[in-house]
Amino acid sequence: MDDMHNGFILFFIVFFTPLVFILTYLPVTVVLTDFSVRWFRAPAERIILAGVGYGLVGYIAFGAYFLSSQIGRVVTLTVALALLVTSWRSGWWKGGAARRDPLVSVLLLMVTFTIALAATGLAYGGFVDVLAEAAVRFTHHLPIDNELPRMFGDGLYGNHVPRPLAGDWLSSDRPPLQTGLELEVALLAPKLGWRHNLIYQLASMGGQSLFLAGLAAYLSAWRLKGGAIAVALVACGFSAIAVIHGYFVWPKLMAAGFILMTAALLLSPKYHEIRESAPHGGLVGATAALAMLSHGGAAFLLIALTLTFLALGRLPHWRFILAGLACFVALMLPWSLYQALIDPPGNRLLKFQLADVVPVDPRGTWTTLRDAYGALSWQEIIQTKWSNFLQIFSAGLEMPRWLWSAGAALLSGDTARYQALSESLRGQLFFLTSAPISAFYLGLPAVLLVVRREAAAARFVLVTGAAFLMTAVVWSLAMFKAGSTITHQGTLAMPLMAIAAGAVGLYALSPWLAIAVTAVEVLISVLLYGVGLPGDFVQVIQHPTLNPGLALIAILGAAGVILGCRRVGMQLGG
C-alpha cells in the first residue's frame, strides 16, 4: 500500500478501536452497573457485571441475526442506541466521577492494549488480508480458526450459513459468542474486503482483551496491594499468551476473561460475603456459561474451579446455587438446541479432544469415548494420563535459557543462530503451558518465605496454585491422546492465573524483584514479537517493511498499557 493507505490504516486503528468499544462495552457497562448498584457495589463485582453485560448483548445479537438479518440489524441498532442514550442521560461522565472509577480505568486499559497490539501486529504490513497475516505474525503458520467466527457471522448477515462452514467443520462445532460480538459492529463495514476484515479483527481483539477485565476482577477480589495488582497485570498483558492469542483472534482469551470472573466470585475471600446472595449466584452461572459460549476448552478449568471450591470446604446457600444453575441453563440452552436441531451434531471438538477422533462420523460422544478407551489397556491409559500431566510442567526454563543463549549469539554476531533460537522459543511459548510462566513459578516458594507478613498475598498464591494444579489433573485425565495437553487445546486462563500468582508472590517477597522479573519478560516479548519476525511471516508477507507511524503507536501504546496497569492497580489495591 502507498503512504496514503498506510496513513488511513493508522487512522483506522486509532479511531475505530475506541468506536468499537463505545458501541460494545461502554453503554452496557454504564447502564447495568448503574441499575444494579443495590446488589453489586464492589469494584470487582462491577467489573464482572460489565463483562457479563458485554457478553449478553453479543449473545442477543447472535440470536437476532439467527432469526433473520433484517431482525438482527434492527435489534442491534435499537439496543445500541437505547444503551447509548441511557448511559449518556445517567450523567456518569459528569463531575470527574468517570476518572475516579476503576471500571473506566479497566476499559481504557483494554482499549490501549487493543490499539497497541493491533499496531504491533500490522507494523510490518498485512493490511490487505489481516486475518491471513495474523495467522503468521507472531508464531508459526496457524490454521483458519481466527476466521471461523467471521465466516459464521457473514453467513448470518447474508441469511445463509454454509454447511459445512469451512472444510468439514460445521457452524455448531464452535461456540457462537464471538460471532455475536462481531455482528454488533457489522454495519460499520458490511461489504466484504479488507475494511470488513479489519473491523472484525478489531472487534474480536476487543473481545480477547476481556482477559484484562477478568484478571483485574480476580486480583481485586483478594484485596491485594495496588503494586502487586499492577505488576500482575503487566506480566500477563505482555506475556506470550496475551500477544499471540490477543492478535490471532480465536476466542480463547475471551473465555479466559469469563473464567477469571467466575474464579473471583468462587475462590476469593469475597465468597463469604455473597454465599447467600441469589444475584451473585446468578452472576457465577452467567460468567461460567459465557466462558463456555466463548470456547469449549473453558470446561476444564470450570470443573477444576468447582473441585477446588469444594476442597476449600465451601457450600453456598440454596438460593445461590439455584440462581447460578438457572442462569447457566438459560444461557446454554439456546446454543445446545442450535447444535442439536439446526446444524447437528456439534460434538466434533469433544470427540477430537476426548477421544482423538478427527474424521466426521455419526457416533455420539459417549459411544465414541467407550470405543476409544475400550481399545486400550489400563496400563496404556495410566501411562497416557501421566505423560499428559508431566507435559504441562515441561519447558518452564525456556525463556531464561533463550535470554542467555540468544544474548551470546548476538554478542558473537551469529544472527542465524539467534533467529533459530527465536523460532524455537516462539514454538515453545505457543505450545507448552509452562513456557510463558517460566520464572513466575518462583512466586510460590517466594511467598512462603513471607506468609505471615503478607497473608493476603499468600492466600491468593496458594489458592490460585491449587486451582492450577487441579486444572492440570482434570485436563490430563480428560485428554485422550498422549502429548495433547498443549496450550491451545486447553484454557488460556490456566497459564494466566499462574503468571499472576507468581508475580504477586514475587512482589510479596520483594517488589523490586517482581518488577525485575516482569521487566525481563517484557523485554523478551518486545524482542520476539515487536522486533523479531517469524520465518513464516517473512515468507507470506514478502519484503516486510516497517511502518514508522504504526511503530510509534505501538511504542506509545505499550507505554500506555504499563501506565494503565499501574492506574488500575492503584485504584483496586487494598
VOGU-3710 file (C-alpha; in Angstrom, 3 decimals, decimal comma):
1> mddmhngfil> 0,000/0,000/0,000  1,101/3,588/-0,620  1,666/6,225/2,047  -1,943/7,444/1,827  -3,269/3,964/2,525  -0,758/3,490/5,353  -1,934/6,720/6,929  -5,538/5,605/6,576  -4,752/2,294/8,285  -3,178/4,163/11,199
11> ffivfftplv> -6,258/6,394/11,476  -8,500/3,335/11,143  -6,865/1,574/14,105  -6,677/4,616/16,376  -10,210/5,820/15,594  -12,211/2,626/15,108  -10,862/0,738/18,122  -12,366/3,222/20,631  -15,518/3,356/18,472  -15,895/-0,435/18,679
21> filtylpvtv> -15,528/-0,275/22,460  -18,058/2,565/22,696  -20,572/0,529/20,711  -19,996/-2,756/22,536  -18,543/-2,252/26,025  -19,215/1,208/27,377  -23,014/1,686/27,193  -23,990/-1,668/28,675  -21,308/-1,187/31,321  -22,730/2,160/32,433
31> vltdfsvrwf> -26,369/1,090/32,269  -26,029/-2,238/34,045  -23,687/-1,091/36,784  -25,843/1,967/37,479  -29,031/-0,120/37,505  -27,666/-2,837/39,785  -25,864/-0,725/42,369  -28,177/-2,162/45,015  -26,579/-5,623/44,670  -23,125/-5,020/43,191
41> rapaeriila> -21,099/-2,267/44,804  -17,535/-3,573/44,995  -15,216/-2,758/42,068  -14,655/-6,453/41,305  -18,417/-7,054/41,143  -18,980/-4,091/38,840  -16,191/-5,218/36,513  -17,701/-8,710/36,380  -21,182/-7,335/35,743  -19,813/-5,202/32,905
51> gvgyglvgyi> -18,225/-8,274/31,332  -21,460/-10,233/31,648  -23,418/-7,384/30,076  -20,970/-7,231/27,188  -21,334/-10,956/26,583  -25,129/-10,924/26,892  -25,561/-8,177/24,299  -23,326/-10,120/21,905  -25,363/-13,268/22,526  -28,591/-11,332/21,878
61> afgayflssq> -27,112/-10,037/18,609  -26,316/-13,600/17,568  -29,861/-14,725/18,348  -31,412/-11,803/16,482  -29,332/-12,409/13,359  -30,160/-16,109/13,563  -33,835/-15,214/13,198  -33,036/-13,065/10,155  -30,514/-10,486/9,031  -33,189/-7,774/8,985
71> igrvvtltva> -34,218/-8,519/12,571  -30,554/-8,588/13,585  -29,884/-5,147/12,155  -32,956/-3,626/13,785  -32,229/-5,224/17,168  -28,528/-4,319/17,253  -29,208/-0,713/16,194  -32,088/-0,337/18,651  -30,152/-1,842/21,560  -27,038/0,212/20,775
81> lallvtswrs> -28,984/3,493/20,553  -31,021/2,751/23,673  -27,920/1,914/25,686  -26,021/4,947/24,383  -28,869/7,332/25,233  -29,455/5,777/28,658  -25,760/5,826/29,542  -25,438/9,461/28,424  -28,507/10,523/30,425  -27,176/8,761/33,527
91> gwwkggaarr> -24,550/11,510/33,800  -21,731/9,122/34,670  -19,316/11,331/32,770  -20,013/14,442/34,868  -18,081/15,765/37,845  -14,942/13,737/37,280  -16,574/10,562/38,595  -15,518/8,614/35,499  -11,853/9,476/36,075  -12,015/8,019/39,574
101> dplvsvlllm> -13,944/4,892/38,580  -11,710/1,791/38,376  -14,148/0,238/35,893  -13,498/3,092/33,446  -9,760/2,651/34,003  -10,075/-1,047/33,161  -11,949/-0,205/29,953  -9,294/2,344/28,980  -6,611/-0,273/29,643  -8,411/-2,693/27,321
111> vtftialaat> -8,680/-0,053/24,575  -4,994/0,820/24,917  -3,967/-2,844/24,858  -6,019/-3,432/21,703  -4,581/-0,405/19,893  -1,001/-1,262/20,911  -1,311/-4,895/19,846  -3,073/-4,051/16,566  -0,363/-1,521/15,712  2,368/-4,017/16,594
121> glayggfvdv> 0,735/-6,745/14,538  0,315/-4,573/11,442  3,563/-2,618/11,749  5,258/-4,710/9,037  2,292/-4,916/6,650  -0,543/-7,321/6,024  -3,398/-4,818/5,806  -4,841/-6,330/2,625  -5,691/-9,602/4,412  -5,286/-9,009/8,125
131> laeaavrfth> -6,696/-12,412/9,099  -4,171/-14,302/6,977  -1,404/-12,035/8,289  -2,475/-12,666/11,885  -2,044/-16,402/11,322  1,717/-15,950/10,816  2,546/-12,687/12,603  3,780/-13,893/15,989  4,416/-17,617/15,656  4,334/-20,466/13,126
141> hlpidnelpr> 1,605/-20,690/10,494  -1,697/-21,211/12,312  -4,947/-22,643/10,872  -8,019/-20,605/9,879  -9,604/-20,766/13,334  -9,478/-16,976/13,655  -11,697/-16,684/10,559  -14,401/-19,169/11,577  -16,460/-16,751/13,749  -16,361/-14,209/10,897
151> mfgdglygnh> -17,491/-16,848/8,376  -20,377/-17,746/10,664  -21,254/-14,072/11,108  -21,082/-13,374/7,365  -23,447/-16,295/6,795  -25,956/-14,982/9,333  -25,638/-11,447/7,928  -26,392/-12,767/4,456  -29,199/-15,084/5,632  -27,281/-18,169/4,522
161> vprplagdwl> -24,867/-20,152/6,704  -22,835/-22,614/4,570  -22,977/-26,275/5,612  -20,288/-27,225/6,283  -18,954/-23,839/7,318  -15,314/-24,426/6,307  -13,801/-27,682/5,140  -15,769/-30,309/7,027  -16,334/-28,121/10,112  -19,921/-27,226/10,982
171> ssdrpplqtg> -21,151/-23,931/12,402  -22,225/-25,866/15,523  -18,676/-27,072/16,192  -17,572/-23,705/17,628  -19,406/-21,624/20,269  -21,222/-18,508/18,994  -20,297/-15,622/21,284  -17,516/-14,031/19,218  -19,764/-14,258/16,155  -22,445/-12,306/18,004
181> lelevallap> -19,968/-9,661/19,176  -18,734/-9,220/15,606  -22,309/-8,844/14,349  -22,828/-5,960/16,783  -20,478/-3,825/14,691  -21,053/-5,474/11,293  -22,843/-2,379/9,974  -19,595/-0,393/10,237  -18,202/-2,332/7,257  -20,825/-4,687/5,816
191> klgwrhnliy> -19,184/-5,256/2,434  -16,549/-7,965/2,158  -12,963/-6,766/1,802  -10,044/-5,561/3,874  -12,107/-2,967/5,797  -14,638/-5,648/6,731  -11,853/-7,963/7,915  -10,122/-5,184/9,854  -13,331/-4,192/11,659  -13,840/-7,858/12,550
201> qlasmggqsl> -10,214/-8,088/13,724  -10,502/-5,008/15,947  -13,873/-6,065/17,396  -12,537/-9,556/18,096  -9,344/-8,189/19,648  -11,576/-6,096/21,892  -13,287/-9,323/22,923  -9,965/-11,005/23,662  -8,916/-8,025/25,802  -11,671/-9,085/28,219
211> flaglaayls> -8,993/-11,191/29,930  -7,669/-7,950/31,418  -11,075/-7,212/32,955  -11,335/-10,748/34,312  -7,827/-10,563/35,710  -8,456/-7,163/37,311  -11,623/-8,511/38,965  -9,845/-11,640/40,188  -6,925/-9,712/41,665  -9,189/-7,076/43,209
221> awrlkggaia> -11,355/-9,678/44,939  -8,363/-10,807/47,022  -7,679/-7,307/48,423  -4,076/-7,329/47,275  -1,719/-4,373/47,326  -2,002/-1,996/44,397  1,579/-2,584/43,327  1,065/-6,352/43,258  -2,052/-5,963/41,098  -0,220/-3,646/38,701
231> valvacgfsa> 2,771/-5,974/38,300  0,498/-8,987/37,752  -1,455/-7,102/35,076  1,738/-6,076/33,271  3,161/-9,599/33,485  0,015/-11,097/31,947  -0,552/-8,259/29,470  2,906/-8,632/27,933  3,012/-12,415/28,111  3,197/-14,603/25,023
241> iavihgyfvw> -0,321/-15,745/25,884  -1,701/-12,208/25,537  0,331/-11,259/22,459  -0,264/-14,368/20,337  -3,851/-15,107/21,271  -4,876/-11,473/21,558  -3,962/-10,933/17,888  -4,864/-14,330/16,440  -8,488/-13,960/17,379  -9,800/-17,399/18,159
251> pklmaagfil> -11,908/-16,705/21,256  -9,677/-18,363/23,860  -8,639/-15,197/25,709  -12,250/-14,029/25,903  -13,164/-17,336/27,535  -10,249/-16,822/29,938  -11,723/-13,462/30,957  -15,056/-15,007/31,917  -13,330/-17,882/33,750  -11,302/-15,418/35,820
261> mtaalllspk> -14,527/-13,616/36,714  -16,033/-16,908/37,856  -12,923/-17,583/39,936  -13,127/-14,129/41,521  -16,556/-14,956/42,928  -15,896/-18,545/43,979  -12,287/-18,727/45,197  -11,600/-15,348/46,780  -12,489/-14,202/50,319  -15,324/-12,286/48,650
271> yheiresaph> -17,276/-15,569/48,569  -18,018/-15,422/52,312  -19,906/-12,149/51,792  -22,012/-13,413/48,876  -22,662/-17,104/49,608  -26,351/-16,443/50,405  -26,930/-13,973/47,561  -29,066/-15,101/44,616  -27,869/-12,215/42,364  -24,256/-13,239/42,906
281> gglvgataal> -25,131/-16,868/42,266  -26,700/-15,762/39,008  -23,532/-13,864/38,178  -21,470/-17,025/38,692  -23,798/-19,010/36,423  -23,675/-16,292/33,764  -19,870/-15,984/33,719  -19,462/-19,770/33,548  -21,968/-20,035/30,686  -20,395/-17,146/28,762
291> amlshggaaf> -16,992/-18,815/29,141  -18,434/-21,979/27,584  -20,146/-19,934/24,865  -16,752/-18,408/24,056  -14,697/-21,600/23,878  -15,377/-25,187/24,910  -11,914/-25,570/26,464  -13,219/-23,465/29,363  -14,825/-26,649/30,713  -11,505/-27,992/32,019
301> llialtltfl> -10,897/-25,037/34,326  -14,546/-24,611/35,287  -14,579/-28,216/36,517  -11,297/-27,615/38,340  -12,671/-24,418/39,919  -15,682/-26,339/41,202  -13,478/-29,069/42,693  -11,136/-26,505/44,282  -14,164/-24,622/45,617  -15,467/-27,792/47,276
311> algrlphwrf> -11,998/-28,739/48,541  -11,917/-25,405/50,375  -14,980/-26,584/52,312  -17,320/-24,072/50,709  -21,007/-24,802/50,283  -23,222/-21,877/49,250  -26,830/-21,277/50,214  -29,526/-22,913/48,104  -30,529/-19,502/46,714  -27,021/-19,008/45,365
321> ilaglacfva> -26,961/-22,495/43,806  -30,440/-22,246/42,287  -29,806/-18,831/40,740  -26,468/-19,977/39,338  -27,927/-23,110/37,769  -30,890/-21,186/36,355  -28,660/-18,596/34,660  -26,241/-21,234/33,368  -29,006/-23,376/31,860  -30,887/-20,383/30,442
331> lmlpwslyqa> -27,797/-19,206/28,567  -26,561/-22,605/27,415  -29,934/-23,974/26,302  -30,403/-21,904/23,091  -26,967/-22,859/21,776  -27,465/-26,502/22,759  -30,740/-26,525/20,804  -28,963/-24,983/17,803  -26,335/-27,731/17,948  -28,922/-30,497/18,277
341> lidppgnrll> -31,608/-29,254/15,875  -30,204/-26,719/13,401  -26,713/-27,950/12,492  -26,186/-31,267/14,318  -24,356/-32,902/15,937  -21,993/-30,157/17,212  -19,753/-32,566/19,108  -16,743/-32,778/16,834  -14,360/-30,893/19,125  -15,426/-33,024/22,079
351> kfqladvvpv> -14,716/-36,199/20,156  -11,403/-34,816/18,918  -10,117/-33,809/22,354  -11,619/-36,560/24,496  -11,231/-39,496/22,076  -8,784/-38,331/19,355  -11,381/-38,872/16,635  -10,721/-36,364/13,837  -12,876/-37,550/10,892  -16,582/-36,812/10,935
361> dprgtwttlr> -18,620/-39,881/11,920  -22,190/-40,444/13,109  -21,366/-41,816/16,577  -22,404/-39,933/19,671  -19,875/-38,601/22,191  -20,355/-41,357/24,788  -20,225/-44,117/22,178  -17,027/-42,629/20,760  -15,425/-42,469/24,216  -16,424/-46,050/25,005
371> daygalswqe> -14,970/-47,314/21,731  -11,736/-45,330/22,110  -10,989/-46,392/25,677  -12,201/-49,928/25,079  -9,291/-50,461/22,702  -6,703/-49,603/25,411  -5,383/-51,470/28,425  -5,383/-49,910/31,904  -1,597/-49,620/31,736  -1,804/-47,643/28,474
381> iiqtkwsnfl> -4,466/-45,346/29,873  -2,498/-44,603/33,053  0,718/-44,029/31,118  -1,032/-41,602/28,758  -2,582/-39,582/31,575  0,719/-39,386/33,462  2,642/-38,249/30,384  -0,007/-35,580/29,759  0,348/-34,344/33,330  4,148/-34,139/33,097
391> qifsaglemp> 3,983/-32,267/29,798  2,087/-29,420/31,435  5,119/-28,686/33,616  7,790/-29,077/30,934  9,749/-26,193/29,364  9,494/-23,907/32,392  13,071/-22,688/31,916  12,891/-21,934/28,190  12,766/-18,121/28,479  15,827/-17,818/30,757
401> rwlwsagaal> 17,723/-20,253/28,528  16,805/-18,271/25,440  17,871/-14,978/27,028  21,296/-16,434/27,821  21,837/-18,254/24,513  20,343/-15,579/22,285  22,367/-12,881/24,043  25,544/-14,878/23,463  24,623/-15,366/19,804  24,060/-11,656/19,280
411> lsgdtaryqa> 27,305/-10,710/21,015  29,212/-13,118/18,772  27,452/-11,808/15,658  25,796/-15,151/14,925  22,444/-13,854/13,663  21,495/-17,206/12,101  21,719/-18,903/15,493  19,769/-16,059/17,096  16,975/-16,495/14,546  16,919/-20,274/15,067
421> lseslrgqlf> 16,746/-19,868/18,851  13,939/-17,320/18,492  11,929/-19,606/16,208  12,303/-22,419/18,716  11,188/-20,258/21,646  8,178/-18,958/19,731  7,083/-22,555/19,233  7,607/-23,411/22,901  5,673/-20,337/24,053  2,763/-21,258/21,815
431> fltsapisaf> 2,504/-24,972/22,576  3,725/-25,551/26,128  1,802/-24,301/29,155  4,802/-23,732/31,414  6,979/-21,915/28,865  5,287/-18,491/29,280  5,026/-18,981/33,069  8,769/-19,601/33,377  10,370/-17,661/36,249  6,969/-16,764/37,684
441> ylglpavllv> 6,845/-20,281/39,107  9,262/-18,881/41,713  6,382/-16,910/43,201  5,123/-19,932/45,141  8,284/-20,580/47,217  8,843/-16,821/47,441  5,512/-16,156/49,126  6,064/-18,988/51,617  9,018/-17,037/52,989  6,763/-14,116/53,942
451> vrreaaaarf> 3,486/-15,897/54,626  2,913/-14,203/57,993  3,784/-10,713/56,821  1,866/-10,969/53,531  -1,151/-13,086/54,470  -3,438/-11,842/51,661  -0,792/-12,461/49,002  -0,036/-15,895/50,449  -3,706/-16,916/50,362  -4,011/-15,706/46,791
461> vlvtgaaflm> -0,918/-17,557/45,580  -1,725/-20,807/47,411  -5,383/-20,981/46,344  -4,581/-19,959/42,774  -1,791/-22,529/42,717  -4,208/-25,190/43,976  -6,661/-24,294/41,193  -3,810/-24,506/38,648  -2,797/-27,934/39,937  -6,407/-29,133/39,974
471> tavvwslamf> -6,798/-27,958/36,369  -3,671/-29,864/35,405  -5,170/-33,042/36,895  -8,580/-32,578/35,243  -7,057/-31,684/31,883  -4,595/-34,606/31,945  -7,350/-37,082/32,783  -9,714/-35,711/30,148  -7,386/-35,646/27,138  -7,219/-38,965/25,322
481> kagstithqg> -4,042/-38,731/23,297  -0,541/-38,653/24,803  1,068/-35,247/24,326  -2,254/-33,449/23,841  -2,027/-31,173/26,894  -0,725/-28,290/24,822  -1,846/-24,742/25,459  -4,268/-24,234/22,595  -6,166/-27,435/23,443  -6,807/-26,275/26,992
491> tlamplmaia> -7,733/-22,947/28,517  -5,559/-19,843/28,494  -6,845/-18,857/31,937  -4,608/-21,585/33,341  -1,194/-20,036/32,478  -2,554/-16,531/33,096  -3,528/-17,477/36,653  -0,077/-18,972/37,223  1,703/-15,869/35,884  -0,448/-13,602/38,069
501> agavglyals> 0,124/-15,760/41,144  3,862/-15,816/40,501  4,032/-12,050/40,073  2,081/-11,489/43,313  4,259/-13,988/45,177  7,470/-12,344/43,994  6,058/-8,924/44,857  5,290/-10,092/48,389  8,931/-11,101/48,842  10,380/-8,054/47,116
511> pwlaiavtav> 8,595/-5,505/44,908  11,816/-4,803/43,032  12,368/-8,498/42,374  8,871/-8,806/40,890  9,402/-5,695/38,779  12,766/-7,015/37,545  11,373/-10,434/36,559  8,419/-8,792/34,828  10,724/-6,337/33,038  12,752/-9,259/31,649
521> evlisvllyg> 9,547/-10,892/30,394  8,503/-7,617/28,734  11,949/-7,353/27,104  11,706/-10,891/25,712  8,224/-10,187/24,324  9,427/-6,988/22,669  12,408/-8,772/21,092  10,396/-11,794/19,939  7,152/-10,159/18,846  7,833/-6,454/18,419
531> vglpgdfvqv> 11,229/-6,519/16,704  11,658/-10,097/15,507  9,706/-11,645/12,637  8,867/-15,368/12,350  10,106/-17,172/9,267  6,571/-17,976/8,110  5,653/-14,279/8,263  8,585/-13,320/6,052  7,536/-15,963/3,521  3,884/-14,888/3,441
541> iqhptlnpgl> 4,427/-11,101/3,649  7,227/-10,756/1,136  9,640/-7,883/1,774  8,020/-6,705/5,026  8,682/-3,016/5,670  8,266/-1,256/8,989  5,557/1,419/9,082  7,020/4,226/11,263  3,603/5,575/12,227  2,313/2,231/13,438
551> aliailgaag> 5,628/1,529/15,176  5,254/4,797/17,099  1,643/3,944/18,020  2,813/0,509/19,200  5,542/2,015/21,406  3,258/4,674/22,877  0,540/2,045/23,303  2,870/-0,311/25,164  3,864/2,517/27,490  0,164/3,331/27,903
561> vilgcrrvgm> -0,577/-0,289/28,846  2,059/-0,176/31,591  0,726/3,125/32,915  -2,836/1,815/32,647  -1,925/-1,269/34,669  -0,389/0,964/37,309  -3,520/3,138/37,470  -5,835/0,133/37,741  -3,617/-1,359/40,426  -3,615/1,812/42,475
571> qlgg> -7,413/2,101/42,248  -8,144/-1,535/43,055  -5,419/-2,136/45,614  -6,348/-2,830/49,217
//
